[in-house]
Amino acid sequence: MTDDVLQGYADAAPELIRRFEAITPALLYQSVSDLLPVVPSRIADIGAGTGRDAAWLTGKGHRVLAIEPVRELRNAGMTLHQATPIEWLDDRLPDLVHVDGSFDVLLLSAVWQHLDDGERDSAIRRLRQLMAPGGLVIISLRHGPGAPGRRIHDTTPEDTVRMAQLQGLAMVRQVRADSVQAENRAAGVHWTWLVFGVQ
Ligand SMILES: C[S@@+](CC[C@H](N)C(=O)[O-])C[C@H]1O[C@@H](n2cnc3c(N)ncnc32)[C@H](O)[C@@H]1O
């Protein structure tokens, strides 16, 4: 992960805040939402953007830590969702050095594509440490072109599954999904949702 990606997000923040907040979480997560816990749980939303999903999950009774390294997005999220008890943290993958505790769900929506292979490998190891017993890691993996100024590193679902298996994680689900954003659909972007549990 390089600082230029985070700078790219900071530079585009005014436009991105609007676009992120326009997404309906129930639609975004429709491929995996049946796997989300139904009892109040501890969730980390990593690369949380404006906290749209953190707010949605908080509304379902979960305790959510929203981890977002870009100050402009974090501040916008704190303001937009100030009525919801989201806990915010400035930290970043792959090391998540400031994160403590264990989580029932570790959510990585639309962030995995910004890590290179070495960072993904380190990140999987760190995510494994942060999983509570019976916990899940949910990752969406972008395919197709990236946005200018926010570089992505191509990878396949199989590579991530292999890395996860080496850390004792078993794939619970792999499903392809169209982009929920019309601009991205038109640009040929689609996604793979991957869900992992402990083997
Ligand atoms: C495409 S946005 C997705 C935001 C949010 N998860 C959503 O679905 O709307 C990618 C997010 O990942 C964050 N990000 C980029 N690199 C990161 C890293 N190394 N660690 C944590 N977050 C990162 C960006 O700042 C941005 O908020």
The ligand as an SDF file (V2000), in Angstrom:
LIG
                    3D

 27 29  0  0  0  0  0  0  0  0999 V2000
  -13.3500    2.0720   -2.7090 C   0  0  0  0  0  0  0  0  0  0  0  0
  -13.2430    2.7370   -1.1050 S   0  0  0  0  0  0  0  0  0  0  0  0
  -14.4490    1.7740   -0.2410 C   0  0  0  0  0  0  0  0  0  0  0  0
  -14.9590    2.4460    0.9990 C   0  0  0  0  0  0  0  0  0  0  0  0
  -16.0500    1.6730    1.7390 C   0  0  0  0  0  0  0  0  0  0  0  0
  -15.5860    0.4160    2.2470 N   0  0  0  0  0  0  0  0  0  0  0  0
  -17.2210    1.4590    0.8400 C   0  0  0  0  0  0  0  0  0  0  0  0
  -17.5310    0.3030    0.5000 O   0  0  0  0  0  0  0  0  0  0  0  0
  -17.8190    2.4650    0.4400 O   0  0  0  0  0  0  0  0  0  0  0  0
  -11.7160    2.1090   -0.4760 C   0  0  0  0  0  0  0  0  0  0  0  0
  -11.4250    2.5870    0.9240 C   0  0  0  0  0  0  0  0  0  0  0  0
  -10.2800    1.9260    1.4210 O   0  0  0  0  0  0  0  0  0  0  0  0
   -9.4450    2.8570    2.0510 C   0  0  0  0  0  0  0  0  0  0  0  0
   -8.0840    2.3350    1.9840 N   0  0  0  0  0  0  0  0  0  0  0  0
   -7.2230    2.3930    0.9680 C   0  0  0  0  0  0  0  0  0  0  0  0
   -6.0900    1.7750    1.3090 N   0  0  0  0  0  0  0  0  0  0  0  0
   -6.2500    1.2970    2.5640 C   0  0  0  0  0  0  0  0  0  0  0  0
   -5.4320    0.5560    3.4700 C   0  0  0  0  0  0  0  0  0  0  0  0
   -4.2010    0.1890    3.1510 N   0  0  0  0  0  0  0  0  0  0  0  0
   -5.9390    0.2360    4.6700 N   0  0  0  0  0  0  0  0  0  0  0  0
   -7.1880    0.5900    5.0110 C   0  0  0  0  0  0  0  0  0  0  0  0
   -8.0040    1.3020    4.1960 N   0  0  0  0  0  0  0  0  0  0  0  0
   -7.5310    1.6500    2.9910 C   0  0  0  0  0  0  0  0  0  0  0  0
   -9.6500    4.1360    1.2650 C   0  0  0  0  0  0  0  0  0  0  0  0
   -9.2440    5.2650    1.9930 O   0  0  0  0  0  0  0  0  0  0  0  0
  -11.1440    4.0780    1.0090 C   0  0  0  0  0  0  0  0  0  0  0  0
  -11.8780    4.6120    2.0590 O   0  0  0  0  0  0  0  0  0  0  0  0
  1  2  1  0
  2  3  1  0
  2 10  1  0
  3  4  1  0
  4  5  1  0
  5  6  1  0
  5  7  1  0
  7  8  2  0
  7  9  1  0
 10 11  1  0
 11 12  1  0
 11 26  1  0
 12 13  1  0
 13 14  1  0
 13 24  1  0
 14 15  1  0
 14 23  1  0
 15 16  2  0
 16 17  1  0
 17 18  1  0
 17 23  2  0
 18 19  1  0
 18 20  2  0
 20 21  1  0
 21 22  2  0
 22 23  1  0
 24 25  1  0
 24 26  1  0
 26 27  1  0
M  CHG  2   2   1   9  -1
M  END
$$$$
